[in-house]
Amino acid sequence: VVVTKSKVDGKIHTYIMYEHHIGLPVHQEIILALDCWEHAFMIDYGTKKADYLTAFLKNVNWDEVNKRFEGIRS
């Protein structure tokens, strides 16, 4: 999953990408990325994906995400 800011309309967009190297729409700047494939959480969380997502969101540096958002010109 990626959260982007569009260089065209200046809005926030979210995309689900099934491969990290294909499918990202053009004119997007990535603000935040989340890896939801099993390799990202199985060792620490087993099948408890919800716990992984909760931990991910608790550990996001939202000040940095805001800087990325503000630093991108539309």
N, C-alpha and C positions, 0 to 999 in steps of 0.2 A: 504494500500500500504506500502510495506517495501523496503528500500534500504539496501542491504547487501554487505558485502565483503566476498567472498568465501575463505575458508581456503584451498581449493584444488588448484584453479588457481590464487588466489590473485586479481581477477577482481571484479568490481562492478556489482551487479545484482539487478534487480528490480522484485518484485513479487506482484501480486494482490491476496490478500487472502480474501476469503468470510467469513471465520470464524477465529477469532484470535488464536484459539487453535489447529487448524488442517491445514495441508497443507504447513507449512514452510519446504522447502527443508533442508536436513541435511548439515552439514559443512558450515553453514552460520553464520556470526556475524552481528546482526542488527546494522546499523549505524543511520538510521532515519526511523521513522514510522509515517504514516499519517492516521488518522481515517476519512473515508469518509461516514460513515453511518449517517443517518439523525440526530441521537441523538447528534452528535458532533457539529452541526451547526444550527439546526432549531430555537432554542431560540434566538440566536443573529442575524442570517442571513436569517431566513425564507427559502424560496426556492432559494435563491441566492447563490448556491453552489460555483460559480466562485468567488464571493466576499470572501467567506470563504477560498478558496484555495489561493487567493492573500494575504489575511491577514496572513495565516499560513506561507507562504513562506517569507513574510516580517519579521516575528517574529522568524524564525529559527536562532539559535545561530550557525552560520556557523563555528566559531572557535571551538566549541564543536564537531560538526560533523567531522571536520578535525582531531581533537584529537582522536576521536573514530576510524576513518579510519587508522590513523598512528599507533595507539596502538595495532592493530590487526596484528598478525603475520600470514602469509600464511602457 
